[in-house]
């Protein structure tokens, strides 16, 4: 019925195919940057090559024929050597994939090659998605799917457009006709011309439908562990990137705080028990040497031997009513897992290689995790301001001249020790660790300001001691380290603890979000009477009462409603749904979806009923002047808008096909098809349908006659059928 | 159409055409459809190509039209030795006035019967075709207008092709329609046999319309209203012939214009001031068939005609008319 809309020519279609293929490759090559498998340079080269060839489709003809001849042997040789020397299968395969994509990107592609790049790209996307388990994966696979579907459609159309006779192999060294006169701006204009918004809208609608259905399927199918089933993670090893390590140099933690990205998110089963100022402990450092703290060999041995299991039972009973905490730790934070303090059970999603010390309350994985790490902690004490340590207490009681190190070590020169003693005397006489710590902190804070860029005074001896003796500003590590040295000089065991402090409460997803900028270091000093380690943070500014706040009040103080929080809530949602420790969360999600649809249906019904009721009330009102004017204005507005829609650039509303634009003509056409009435009536209808408008008889009259004619022609038929029955 | 046709002018045209029809029907028995198409061609101001065997009434048809419209009639028998000047006329030296005077040829008439046009070499054919196109004859640089109205009836024998010069497709395009007469029905032929007549000159028909009437009708045709969807229908048909694989080439733009004009003329013949899709569909075979050639060579000319007709019919049935 319709006139044929403008169409792309075959050459333009081929150009679109080139564009889509290039985009697809660029999209999949870009995912390698997240993978952290030492292929950034190659990925960058591949991306550049693909993009340059994409922008200039005449370029592949200029690629030397030796490249084509040598490409595959070279790629295979590289792959074999890569495998031989690195010994890591997955990175080698990814690099192989990259090289193949690069080669496909800089040569003309036949249909077979286009299908190949879809498969190669899909491999990269899936590998990146499984390894990073990031929200980006969902977005990427969506865009990729849309891109790939379009590409396959264009390939099919272009192929059938050429009568299915397209060559099986692309000709090399010759610029094909579609590329010879390729011009992106013209193509864009043509695409704009031929794009039919209705087609686009229905295609987008279908795509959304597919996404929604597959999302529901994803929620409904029994979850399986992607990583376990694909073994991908085992193929990738990572190095620690940040300062949360066995040892720190002064400034390491401060460097971390420069980064504002999310370190981990924490879900709390009972927000009423949320602490206002949680200290997320990660590493305990006891040995001070050469201007830095490190985990001593003795303490390391406390971590014990390595275990492999999905559960850590600490043997501590913290009592009932403690909430369940679920941690989602981003990659690159540490192999030490942040926890608040003592806990009953820590559950991973799958078996892990880890070391665990109950007395130190430290969990260390064997390797830096390559993907987001999730674990659930049950029965955890949220407040670690004093950490009972019966094991250390026993050692402290039975201390002798020789024995296990008691975290009293001062590997300093005598002049430094003398300075320390002098400083201790400045603090004044104290009784017990608690009082000492309080006074020492007061002394430290009176003498030094907090600053992210500290300055060490010149001179001989230990830098930390030098800093303490001066009045230069310093950062958290210096304060914590100073407190530890002062305490040890006084004969009180002390140690540095690193981790994160505080965090924000995401208003949208309702969870703690801890960013790298929350990284912190503080001290723990031994309190012999209570046989526990007391947390002493020289930089804790909040009053004791504020720190004790819990639940809503605590959350209110940490509330974050920023845009980044909104984005992060998506990430948390993704984690909550993709990471599950049991079937329960899946069932919860399905229930939530069910309720949401049910309640929206109810809402819609009530809204419609509401609107109807209001319309009734409105219609009963008196028809006065302003009211008529109001209705008239609305009608005029509707008319103008519909006219604009019907005649504007996009013709959002069309009255059928072109040429039948007039609704009166259309109506006459319908009657002409329906009735075989008297000739005069048909002539009038024909005149209205096809004749010049000024010569029309009154359409309403003619249609009325047509209605009557149709009714009268039906009546006898019914009568006759009744008489026969 | 910006101008709106007055109903009385349409009615007048219809009455005139109706008189012509009934008048000619007295002479041509049983060929009402051919007469109607002839009138359509006349109203549209087009030329006619009649393909049929000798002796089925082609000359009679042309003569009857000429007599009915009070037009000058002439007949040219095309032969292989016919010269252009035999058609157009020649300038000869007049001894008395001592200058060349133009002596008009047989083409200077209103209705010209070009019998067996394919018997002449292309040069002679083209002399006629120039007249058909421009209604003028140019001799020695001087243009002489032929009669008005001007209509050429060309005939061809589709069977006997030996020693002929078939008209090229470009020239076929000049004819608005190609008609076939066909044999009369049994009863009509009996009637023809009964009324023994010596020749076409013996037909006794009175003029029922004047040249001015015909000119008025021809002036009216372009004002017949064609609705957008009907134009669209015409274009779809023409476009379909262009994409049809069985045809060597589709109908030209002139073909589309011819179809539109013919449809307007038919609407007027039917007494309407607007075109119906039926007008278009009805005229497609006669207006478009001779403009199309099969992609595959066909052995027989008649066979080819039938084949083209069948393809056109298929195209038409595949294209739904605007509703």
HADDOCK unambig.tbl for C-alpha pairs under 7 A between the chains (distance, minus, plus):
assign (segid A and resid 659 and name CA) (segid B and resid 228 and name CA) 4.74 0.50 0.50
assign (segid A and resid 659 and name CA) (segid B and resid 229 and name CA) 4.34 0.50 0.50
assign (segid A and resid 660 and name CA) (segid B and resid 229 and name CA) 6.18 0.50 0.50
assign (segid A and resid 669 and name CA) (segid B and resid 323 and name CA) 4.93 0.50 0.50
assign (segid A and resid 670 and name CA) (segid B and resid 323 and name CA) 6.91 0.50 0.50
assign (segid A and resid 690 and name CA) (segid B and resid 227 and name CA) 5.34 0.50 0.50
assign (segid A and resid 690 and name CA) (segid B and resid 274 and name CA) 6.53 0.50 0.50
assign (segid A and resid 690 and name CA) (segid B and resid 275 and name CA) 6.74 0.50 0.50
assign (segid A and resid 690 and name CA) (segid B and resid 276 and name CA) 6.43 0.50 0.50
assign (segid A and resid 691 and name CA) (segid B and resid 225 and name CA) 6.31 0.50 0.50
assign (segid A and resid 691 and name CA) (segid B and resid 227 and name CA) 6.62 0.50 0.50
assign (segid A and resid 691 and name CA) (segid B and resid 274 and name CA) 4.95 0.50 0.50
assign (segid A and resid 692 and name CA) (segid B and resid 225 and name CA) 5.93 0.50 0.50
assign (segid A and resid 692 and name CA) (segid B and resid 274 and name CA) 6.95 0.50 0.50
